[in-house]
Amino acid sequence: MLKPTLIGRLLVAGAMAILLLTGLAYWWLDNLPHELFGTAMFALLARHIFVNRLWVKNLSRGRYDVRRGIVTALHLLLMINMAVLLVTSIAISKSIFSPLHIPASVSLRELHWFSAYWIMIAVGVHLGLHWSRVMAIVRTSLELSQKSAARTLLLRAAAALLGLLGAWSFFVLDVWTKLTFNYSLDFWDFNDSVTPFFVHWAGVVALPAIVAHYGMTWSRARARTNPAGARQKAIAGSPS
């Protein structure tokens, strides 16, 4: 039976993902809803960090191998990126935080959008790193068998299709231009369609999630087949 706390964590993570995706549709929502959704997302993020505060406390404990170092660095980069997004959100606010009378800045607005695009990639990586745990929770809640060749094949086929969608979405949304802090001429026409916008951005998140998940799976499999090499990497990657 799945614990209510685990269900709550999954619901919070899902709600944050939805709010983050919705926040990208600024020209569809207009400013006030955009800020309300963003504020709600940061409130849930604060709860998420509080619930996982032991991870922060344990950063200085234990040995760091290469894999743990990479995972920790990716998580810290996501946290820094979120902090940048929060600070710039307050600074350029036109509604909720407008009473603060912070002078408008084009540079801060550009930094806000730039960090938002990179957060989509970082969130995808974060999801991929924890995907095995998420699937374990789902299997427990649905009381599924631990191993199923047919289910594994189906999930891998779905991952391949999502990966193709993500690659296509990178092209459709001109994501690389956005990530390199350059001006993109791609502007979504919300008068024409809305749903494909969210589908494409979901694909953008899915692509780094798939890469991160299978990268970690390959790394674990390699460590199991070469334990001596794994121990050497752990010694080399541990702090001096």
ABEGO torsion letter per residue (X at the ends): XBBAAAAAAAAAAAAAAAAAAAAABAAAAEAAAAAAAAAAAAAAAAAAAAAAAAAAAAAABEBBBAAAAAAAAAAAAAAAAAAAAAAAAAAABABAAAAAGBBBBAAAAAAAAAAAAAAAAAAAAAAAAAAAAAAAAAAAAAGBBABBAAAAAAAAAAAAAAAAAAAAAAAAAGAAAAAAGBBBABBBBAAABAAAAAAAAAAAAAAAAAAAAAAAAAAAAAAAABAAAAAAAAAAABBX
